[in-house]
Amino acid sequence: MEVKLSPETVIEARTWSLPDPRSIIKNRMLQHAAFWVIYVVFFGLLYGSYIDDYYNAFMVELVELPFKMALVYFNMYYLMPKFLLRKRYLEFFVYVLMITGAIAALMQYVLLPFLIHPFFCPTTCSQDNLTLYRFIKNIVNINYLVAISATVVLLRNWYQHQQSARTLSQDKLEAELKFLKGQIHPHFLFNTLNSLYSLTLKKSDNAPEMVLKLSGLMDYMLYDANAAKVPLEKELNYIRNYIDLERMRYGDRVDISFTESGSILGANIAPMMLLPFVENAFKHGVSTETENAWVRIDVKVQNGKLSLRVENCKQGEKAERTAKEMASGIGLKNVQRRLELLYKDTYSLEIEDEPDVYAVHLELDLSDRTNED
């Protein structure tokens, strides 16, 4: 006999699967049920071993359980949010003592003599259970349960606050990094367009080549610079193109030296992290010189660490004023803040301001443990 299944049945059979254990563990009702089961079993065994009557112990726990549950949930969802979490400690403890006292009295003077004693433990229960000492002991025992549940709630609230604070801090960090990146683009573009403008005024033959190189730089800025990390080779190529633009702009008037050493294969870096130091050397150093101007740029990569040293000449009062502008400029402040946010304790930055030389030395850890935005 051939049995045919409808398409809907086939689809149901294919899509059915065992429930995810993680979703079961995270189910709040199951968590609460597990807590109460563990509570009853633990204290039933504990009390049963003490009186040598496990049946009596478990029945007592089960009879008292609804009252204890009512107290715990009233405390968790009313007393704690209204008083304890608002730091109204005295009111909280007064209310807890009043309510636990009322429940202890109910269990001792109503449940025990009229329900538990005649039905569950006619031989083991005695008049000693109705004494004031026993009443105070019951209050203490009930407050154990209140303390355990309150501790769970406080730990959960603390964890949630920690997570919220961490998320808020991360969101703030990402927003600040996006803002800093947004500053980089117009700042660089403004300086490069000034260079292009000066060449067009001179009707230089280098203007078309500068436009071409500027187009390549813009492509990097618009696409690659949006990534958290880029290959170091791309970042250095970006700097090479920028130096070529400055060579076209200044010609033989400026002696420019750019050296690289070490292996850069596989190394990554946050985009546009190095350019501001190079850019400042030209903007605030070379532009103040009329002759014998120079810029030295040295890049070394060794054992996952990058070393960048940028030096430029400076002379006279105008150069001193420019050095101050250099130290407080948008570009340098921007990159210092990005270093703090992205690399934290994995970088060092030294600035040397001598009478005739301004130098910046950056050492950066490029290993995978550095932070990403």
N, C-alpha and C positions, 0 to 999 in steps of 0.2 A: 504494500500500500504506500503510495507516494504522498507525502505531505508537502504542501506548498505554503510558503510563508509570504505574507504581504510585504511590500517594500517598507512600510512603516515599521513592521516587526523586525525586519532585517536591520534597519537603521537603529532601532532601539537596542538590539542585541549588540551591535557594533560599538555604540556609544556608551553602553553601561560599563561601569568600572567600580572597583572598590573605593570607598570614601577615603579621602586624604587623611592620614593620621594627624597631620598638623592642624587641620580644621577641627578635628574632634577634640584635640587638646585645648584649642583656643575657645571652644564652646563654653560660654559662661555658666549655663545651667549645669553642664556636666562637671565643671570645676567646683561649683557649690555643692552638688550632690556628692562628689568624691570627698570633699572636705568633711561633710557631716557623717558620711559612712566611716571615714577614718576616725573621726572623733568618737563615735559610738563604740566602734570596735576597740579602740585603744583604752578608753576609760571603762568600758564593760569588762575587758580582760583585767585591767588594773584593779578595779573594785571587786571583781569576782574572785581574784586570787587572794584578796585581803580577807573577804568574808567566807571564802571557800564555797561560794554558791553562784556559779556563773549565770544560771537562769534568772535568779533574782536580780543580779547586777544588770544584765541586759534589759530586762523588763523595766526596771527603774529608769534606766537611761532613755528608753523609748518613750515612756510615759512623760518624762520631764522634757523630752526633746522639743516639742512644739513651743513650750514657754521659753526655752533657751534660744530657739531660733528667732522667735518674735523679738526678744531682747537684743540679740546680735544685729538683726537687720534694722531695728529701730535706732540703734546706736550708729550703725554704718551710714544710713541714709538720712537721718535727721539730726541726732545729737552732734555727731562729728562735724558735718558741714556747717551747722548753725552755730556751734560753740567752739569746738576744739580747733578747727581749721581757721577760725577767725580770732584765735588767741584769747578766747573768753574761757580761760581754764577753770576758774573757780566755779562758774555756773555749770560747766560740763561735768566736773566731778561731783557736784551736789546732786545733779539730776541722775547721774549714773548710780550713785549710792541709794537715792530714793527708789529708783525703779528696781534695782537688784534686790533691795530690801523687801519691796512689795512682792516680787516673784519668789524670793526665798521663803517669805511668810506663807504665800499661797501653796508652795510645794510642801512645806513642812507641816502646816497646820490644817490643810485641806486635803491635798493629794495623798499624803502619807497615811493619815489615820483612816480616811474614808475610801481610798482606792487601792493604794499600794499595799498597805498592811493586811487588809482582809482578803485580797485576791491573789497577791503575788508572793508575799513573804509573811505568812501568819506566824511562823516559828522564829524567824531570824530578826524581825523588826521588834523593837522594844520601846518602852517609855523614854529611854535615854535619848532617842531621836527627837524628842519634843522639848528638850532643854534649851536654855538661852545660849549655852556654849555651842550646841549643835546648830542653832540658828545663825550665829556669827560665822561658824565654819562654812555653812552653806553659802553665805554671802561672799566669802573669800573664794570659794570654789567657783561660783558663778562668774566672779570678776576675772578669774583666770581666762575663761572663755572670751569675755569681753576684751581683755588685754590682747589675746592672740589675734582676734579678728581686727582690732584697732591697729595692731602692728602691721598686719597684712595690708590694710587700707593705706596706712601712712607710707609704707614702702612702695606701694603701687603709685601713689600720688607723687612721691619723690622721683620715681623712675620716669613718670610721664612729664614732669617738669624738666628733668634733665634732658629728655628727648626733645621737648619743645624748645628749650634753650639752645641745644645743639643745632636744631633745624633753623632756628632764627639766626644764630650766628653764621651758619653756612649760607643762608639766603642773603644776609648782609654782606658777607665776603664776596659772593658771586655778583651782587649788585655793584659793589665798589670796584671790582675788577672790570666789569663791563663799562663802568663810567671812565675808568682810567684808560682802557683801550680806546674808548670813544675820543678821549683827549689826544691820544697819540696821532691819529690819522690827520686831523686838521692841522695840528702843530707841524708835522713833517711836511704836509702838502704845501703849507704856507711858505716854508723856507725854500722848498724845491722850486716852487713857482717864481719866487724872487730870483733864484739863480737863472731860470729860463728867461725871465724878463730882461735880466741884464745882458744876456747873450743876444736876444732879439734887438735890443737897442743898438748893440754894436754890429748888427747884421752878420753875426758870426756864422761860418759854415758848419759849426758844431751844433747849431740849434736843432736841425732835424734828428741828429743822433741822440741829442739830449731828450727830445720828445719820445724817441723810441725806448730809451732806457727808463724814462719816467713812466711810460706805459707798462713796462715790466714790473716796476716797483709798485705801481697802482694795483696790478693784478695780484701781487703778493699781499698787499694791504687789505684788499677787498675779500680775498678768499682764504689764503693760508693763515692770515693773522687772526682769524676767528677761531682757530683751533686752540685747544688747551696746550698742546706741544707740537712743535714742528721739528724736522730733522735739522741738526746744527748746520749741515751743509747749505740748506736753503737760507738760513739766517746769515751765514757768512757770505753767500752769494749776493744777498740783498745789500750787505755792507760794501762789497766790491763794486756793485753798480752805483751805489751812492758816492763812493770815492771817485769813480770814473766821471760822474756828473760834476763833482767839485774840481777835478783836474781840468775838465772842459771850461769851467767857469773861470778859474784862476790862471790857467796856463802855466808858464814857467816861473811865475811869481812866487809860487809855493812849492816847497820841496815836501813831497808826500811819500812816506814809507809805510808799507803794509806787509807784515810778515806773518806766516802761519807755520806751526810745527805740531807734530803729534798726529794721532789717528782720530778722525772725527766720524768714522763709520759707526753707525748704530747709536750715536749720541743724539739726544733730543733736548730741546730748550723751549721755554715759553717764547712765543713770537715777539719780535721787536723789543727784545730785552737789552740788546747790546747797542743798537743804533743811537739812542740818545746820547751816549758818551762820545761817540764819534761825531755826531752832529754838533754837539756843543763845542767840541774842539775847533771845528771850522767856523761856526757862527760867532763864538765869543773870542777865539784866539786869532785865527787867520785874518778875519775881517778888520782887526785893529792894526795890522801890519801893512806897511807900504812896500817893504822889501825885506829879503832874507827871512821870510816867513816859513815855518816848517810844522809838520804834524807827523808824529810817530805812533803807529798802531801795531801792537804785537799780540797775537793770539796763540796760546799754547793749550793743548789738550793732552792730559796724561792721567791714566788710572781713573777715568771717569770724572776728572775734575778739569774745569776750564779756568784759564787765567787770561784776563784781558788787561792790557796796560795801554792807556791812551795818554799821550803827551802833546802839548802844543806850546809854542812860544808866546811870550807876552812881554811888553815893554811899555814903560812910561805910565803917566797918570791915567790915560785912557784905558790902558790894559788893566790897571788895578780896578778901575770902576767896572770894567767888563768881567773881571774875575768874580766880583761880587754878584753881578747879574748871572754869571754862569752857575754859581753855587745855589742861587735862589730861583733859577728859571723853572718854567713849567715842566720841561722835559726831564731834568735831573730829579726834581721832586717826585715826578710821576714814576720814574723807574725805581727810585728808592722805596717808594710805597709798594710797588708791585713786587719788589724783592722781599719785603717784609711779609707780604701776604702769601706769596707763592713758595718761597724757599726758607722762610723763617730762620732757623739757626744753621742752615747749611750754606751760608755765603758769608763773605767778608768784603767790605768796601772801604778802601782807604783813599783819601783825597790829599794831595800834596800841593800846597799853594806857595811856591817860591817866588822871589822877585822877578825872575825871568822865565820861569817854567810853571805850567799848571799841569798836574798829572792825576790820573784816576787809575786805581788798580783794583780790579774786581776778581775775586776767586769764587767759583760757583761749583757746587756739587751737582753733577748731571746724572747721578744714579737714579734708578727707578723709584727710590723712596721719597724723592722730592715731591712736594704737593702739587696737585693740579687744580686749576679753577674749574 
